[in-house]
């Protein structure tokens, strides 16, 4: 994820991000559909170490390129290809978020003190929210988590596609 976010941040200035956002929004709709309507998901690749490297790298590129949370990419990939339950995929994603996001942020905001300070305020507030959400999640079934996350992916996809035309 760290490697991917670094390369994604560097590519931001060289790639047509409007087109990339449109393509990514279509992929999110597919992922959202699979999250909502897939029955018992089993790993289609087994416990292959390279799969986890690829998932981290791809989610890092998305994080660095589009400024999106890598979890939007990581969680569906971990569920659909890794065969993890939603809550486990969320936990794995959360472990990887900090180093991936920091790499992308440092690369993009190296000399932007004001934005860095705003990020620290938002991040600090997010710690409180993540503690609350992390405790609530254990009272929610996997089916509800999958449907909720799938609907969230649909909403992100629609918003991303709509904003890419501006």
WOFEN-V799010 format. One record per residue. N is the residue number from 1. RES is the residue in three letters. PHI is phi in whole degrees, 0 to 359 (none if undefined). OMEGA is omega in degrees with one decimal (999 if undefined). D_LAST is the distance of its C-alpha to the last C-alpha in Angstrom with 2 decimals. Layout:
((N,RES,PHI,OMEGA,D_LAST) (N,RES,PHI,OMEGA,D_LAST))
This chain:
((1,UNK,none,179.6,29.11) (2,UNK,296,177.6,29.83) (3,UNK,299,-179.2,29.87) (4,UNK,297,-179.3,26.65) (5,UNK,293,177.1,24.76) (6,UNK,296,-179.6,26.21) (7,UNK,295,178.0,25.19) (8,UNK,298,178.4,21.70) (9,UNK,295,178.8,21.22) (10,UNK,291,-178.8,22.61) (11,UNK,285,-177.2,20.44) (12,UNK,310,-174.8,17.15) (13,UNK,275,-175.6,17.47) (14,UNK,246,-174.5,18.57) (15,UNK,240,175.7,16.29) (16,UNK,288,-174.8,12.89) (17,UNK,290,177.3,11.49) (18,UNK,297,178.2,8.45) (19,UNK,295,179.9,11.40) (20,UNK,298,178.3,13.55) (21,UNK,297,178.9,11.55) (22,UNK,295,178.8,11.65) (23,UNK,298,-179.1,15.30) (24,UNK,296,-179.8,16.09) (25,UNK,296,176.9,14.83) (26,UNK,294,177.4,17.25) (27,UNK,296,177.9,19.93) (28,UNK,294,178.3,19.55) (29,UNK,297,177.2,20.21) (30,UNK,300,-179.6,23.28) (31,UNK,297,178.6,24.40) (32,UNK,299,178.4,24.02) (33,UNK,300,179.9,26.04) (34,UNK,296,-179.3,28.66) (35,UNK,294,-177.3,28.93) (36,UNK,281,-169.0,29.62) (37,UNK,256,178.4,31.83) (38,UNK,285,174.7,33.60) (39,UNK,281,179.2,37.21) (40,UNK,304,-178.3,39.16) (41,UNK,263,174.9,37.19) (42,UNK,243,178.3,39.37) (43,UNK,301,177.9,38.51) (44,UNK,269,-177.7,38.10) (45,UNK,237,-175.4,38.89) (46,UNK,82,-177.1,41.52) (47,UNK,267,-176.1,41.76) (48,UNK,263,-177.0,40.63) (49,UNK,301,-178.4,39.86) (50,UNK,297,177.6,37.52) (51,UNK,301,-177.7,35.28) (52,UNK,290,173.9,34.71) (53,UNK,297,-178.7,34.04) (54,UNK,297,178.2,31.40) (55,UNK,300,178.5,29.75) (56,UNK,297,-178.4,29.75) (57,UNK,295,179.6,28.45) (58,UNK,297,-179.8,25.58) (59,UNK,292,175.7,24.57) (60,UNK,294,177.5,24.94) (61,UNK,299,178.4,22.66) (62,UNK,299,178.2,19.94) (63,UNK,296,-178.7,20.64) (64,UNK,288,-177.3,20.59) (65,UNK,286,-170.4,17.60) (66,UNK,258,-178.7,15.12) (67,UNK,71,179.4,16.91) (68,UNK,267,174.1,17.76) (69,UNK,293,-179.2,21.30) (70,UNK,300,179.2,23.37) (71,UNK,297,178.2,25.04) (72,UNK,296,177.3,22.26) (73,UNK,265,-174.3,23.40) (74,UNK,299,-173.7,27.01) (75,UNK,298,177.7,28.18) (76,UNK,299,179.8,27.42) (77,UNK,294,178.3,28.84) (78,UNK,293,178.1,31.90) (79,UNK,287,-172.9,32.49) (80,UNK,284,-177.0,31.92) (81,UNK,254,-179.7,33.53) (82,UNK,271,179.2,35.68) (83,UNK,77,-179.3,37.12) (84,UNK,279,170.5,36.82) (85,UNK,291,-177.2,36.77) (86,UNK,306,-175.6,33.62) (87,UNK,294,177.8,35.28) (88,UNK,290,177.9,36.61) (89,UNK,299,177.4,33.26) (90,UNK,296,179.3,31.77) (91,UNK,297,177.8,34.66) (92,UNK,298,-179.6,34.28) (93,UNK,298,-179.6,30.55) (94,UNK,295,177.6,31.35) (95,UNK,299,-175.1,33.97) (96,UNK,273,-174.7,31.56) (97,UNK,295,-173.6,28.66) (98,UNK,300,-178.8,30.26) (99,UNK,294,-179.9,31.09) (100,UNK,293,-178.9,27.87) (101,UNK,295,179.0,25.67) (102,UNK,297,178.7,27.98) (103,UNK,298,179.3,27.80) (104,UNK,295,-178.8,24.01) (105,UNK,295,179.7,24.06) (106,UNK,298,-179.5,26.89) (107,UNK,296,-176.2,25.31) (108,UNK,274,-171.3,22.05) (109,UNK,248,-174.0,23.68) (110,UNK,312,-176.1,26.98) (111,UNK,245,-176.3,27.27) (112,UNK,255,-174.9,24.94) (113,UNK,298,-178.2,27.61) (114,UNK,299,-179.7,25.69) (115,UNK,295,178.3,23.00) (116,UNK,298,179.3,25.86) (117,UNK,294,176.5,27.82) (118,UNK,298,177.9,25.07) (119,UNK,300,178.5,24.80) (120,UNK,294,177.8,28.56) (121,UNK,293,179.7,28.59) (122,UNK,297,179.5,26.01) (123,UNK,297,178.8,27.91) (124,UNK,297,176.8,31.24) (125,UNK,294,179.2,30.23) (126,UNK,295,177.6,28.98) (127,UNK,299,179.0,32.52) (128,UNK,296,-180.0,33.91) (129,UNK,297,-179.3,31.38) (130,UNK,291,176.3,32.00) (131,UNK,296,179.3,35.73) (132,UNK,295,-179.6,35.51) (133,UNK,298,179.0,33.27) (134,UNK,297,177.8,35.47) (135,UNK,279,179.3,38.49) (136,UNK,289,-171.1,37.02) (137,UNK,300,-178.3,35.95) (138,UNK,288,177.8,39.60) (139,UNK,260,-177.3,40.11) (140,UNK,242,-178.9,37.46) (141,UNK,288,177.7,38.33) (142,UNK,301,-179.1,36.66) (143,UNK,298,179.0,35.65) (144,UNK,294,177.1,33.86) (145,UNK,299,179.6,32.17) (146,UNK,298,180.0,30.97) (147,UNK,295,179.9,29.69) (148,UNK,299,-179.3,28.01) (149,UNK,292,176.7,26.32) (150,UNK,299,177.3,25.32) (151,UNK,296,176.4,23.73) (152,UNK,299,177.7,21.95) (153,UNK,298,176.2,20.59) (154,UNK,301,-178.6,19.41) (155,UNK,297,178.1,17.60) (156,UNK,298,-179.3,15.97) (157,UNK,299,-179.9,15.05) (158,UNK,297,179.2,13.48) (159,UNK,297,-179.3,11.50) (160,UNK,295,-179.6,10.46) (161,UNK,295,180.0,9.62) (162,UNK,297,-178.5,7.66) (163,UNK,285,179.3,5.59) (164,UNK,284,-179.4,5.50) (165,UNK,270,180.0,3.80) (166,UNK,277,999,0.00))
